[in-house]
Amino acid sequence: MANPVSVPDKTSTPEASRQDQGLFRNHAPVQREGVRKMLRIMWNMIFHKPSNTRPAAAIPVQPLTREDLLAAPNHSVFRLGHSTLLLKMQDKFWITDPVFAERASPVQWAGPKRFHQPPISLDQLPPIEAVILSHNHYDHLDYEAVLRLAVKTNLFLTPLGVGDTLIKWGIDANKVRQFDWWQGTEIAGVRFIATPSQHFSGRGLFDGNSTLWASWVMIDGDTRIFFSGDSGYFDGFKRIGEQFGPFDLTLMETGAYNVEWPHVHMQPEQTLQAHIDLKGRWLFPIHNGTFDLAMHAWHEPFDRILALAWERSISITTPQMGEAFNISQPQRGNAWWLGIEGESEGVVQNA
């Protein structure tokens, strides 16, 4: 592991992650779900899920080629699905939470199945300077993708403990850099800082919270990008905004929310507030449109966040899968999901 650099606060020393008996925990107390509630949630997810949690027709995907990516200008952001984004900075490529599996699950014969294929295959991706991981849940950390990316990736940036998992999987330890909250590094002219989020971790029955979760700040010259990973709403967003904002682009979790788990995933109203706390310029909703992970309609996150942003005059972009967003020449995109399900009530049509 490379030596991480602690990032000084503008006003005081930021607080690192906390551990209790070897397990990581959030700074703010998060209510633990009892066994009865967890069983009820699982029962409803299996037997009472509405039919509209999956799209009625194929999601539009703009296919990408390696040549497309190489020709793209710097500060292009390509949405590949869910929380997987390909960024071009300093003429190099960086990818967040790469999930290319058919299912976000420990097995590929059961579990949430993709709505669409990735716009580009792993083999077609150009060399990757670094993979940026937020935490170890299956919809963010894909075993097969990590192994296949290893041959074309220089570095893997992870929260504490997630890098140990990669090394156990066979990734060269010299390629793995692990960070606590408020630690960072500079790679090829781009600064990366692991920042807090309010979430949890685990890939099995007995490893809950044994690895850290994080959001990420990316700084390329005068351009600043925030990647939320997964998080409930908390005062850490305001602290990150004070530390590193304003951000040109916030890549914000908007989806897989439910009143049953309010502390670990944000409602769209909270996503918008977090963007404001971060002093964001453009809001780019992610963590939606690829997997069926909650009880809400698959298009509801888009409907709600778009309407909220328009009410508050917030600049928002909703690219299709595979479509580029250029931070230097931003565009709103369009409400592409309306063509799949028909117009949703209360949605602004000309996004």
Sequence and secondary structure as in RCSB ss.txt:
>XXXX:A:sequence
MANPVSVPDKTSTPEASRQDQGLFRNHAPVQREGVRKMLRIMWNMIFHKPSNTRPAAAIPVQPLTREDLLAAPNH
SVFRLGHSTLLLKMQDKFWITDPVFAERASPVQWAGPKRFHQPPISLDQLPPIEAVILSHNHYDHLDYEAVLRLA
VKTNLFLTPLGVGDTLIKWGIDANKVRQFDWWQGTEIAGVRFIATPSQHFSGRGLFDGNSTLWASWVMIDGDTRI
FFSGDSGYFDGFKRIGEQFGPFDLTLMETGAYNVEWPHVHMQPEQTLQAHIDLKGRWLFPIHNGTFDLAMHAWHE
PFDRILALAWERSISITTPQMGEAFNISQPQRGNAWWLGIEGESEGVVQNA
>XXXX:A:secstr
    EE   SSS     EEETTEEE SS      HHHHHHHHHHHHHS  GGGS SS   B    HHHHHHS TT
EEEEEETTEEEEEETTEEEEES   SSBSSSSSSSS B SS  SS TTTS  EEEEE    STTT  HHHHHHHG
GGEEEEEEETTHHHHHHHTT  GGGEEEE TTEEEEETTEEEEEE  S    SSSS TTSS   EEEEEETTEEE
EE  S    THHHHHHHHH  EEEEEEE SS  TTSTTTS  HHHHHHHHHHTTEEEEEEES SS   SSS TTH
HHHHHHHHHHHTT EE B  BT EEETTS   B  TTHHHH   TT  S  
